[in-house]
Amino acid sequence: MLEMYSKSFCVQSKTISVIFTNTKYPKLVYNNKNLETVEAVIEKLRENNNFKKCIINVEIEYHGIYFYADNTKNKWVVSSIDITDISNDNNNEWINKEDIIDKLNGDIRAIKNKMGAKVLELQKYINELEENDVSISKLFLELKMSPNNNIQEPLNKINRLLSCQENKIIYSSGL
């Protein structure tokens, strides 16, 4: 059976050819209502909305092997098709609330971890800026209080700190 299936399955396009016909009397269901013909199923899928959202469960069965002059083919037929239109479904019975809550809980935890790491990074950056600001203010006060002939060293330190602070502010836009 596995070999029959693998020879029928196209690995490249991930498809299998099946016959969808009334002759095999498939079970046809649309929104929990039985339909009589394949054409009725197709019409239901086509009607009103080109953007219809459906859950489609298809069962296929092996119909037999067909011999042709140049090859053989396995034939598969649709034995059952159950279509549930969810386009305008307010019930959402197909949604598993617990799965959604678990997924959201994981997403929220992940973003909180990222936010926490970013807040720590930004707080470290803010602390560096504030420390540099205090150092600049302290050196400026020393410069103002120093005698006239001893200003070169505090002036160089202040200029270095101002330049460093300016660069941090300019390049902080990526944070």
PyMOL commands that set and color helices and strands:
alter all, ss='L'
color gray80, all
select helices_A, chain A and resi 2-8+38-46+97-145+152-174
alter helices_A, ss='H'
color red, helices_A
select strands_A, chain A and resi 9-10+15-16+27-30+33-34+54-67+72-85
alter strands_A, ss='S'
color yellow, strands_A
deselect
rebuild
show_as cartoon
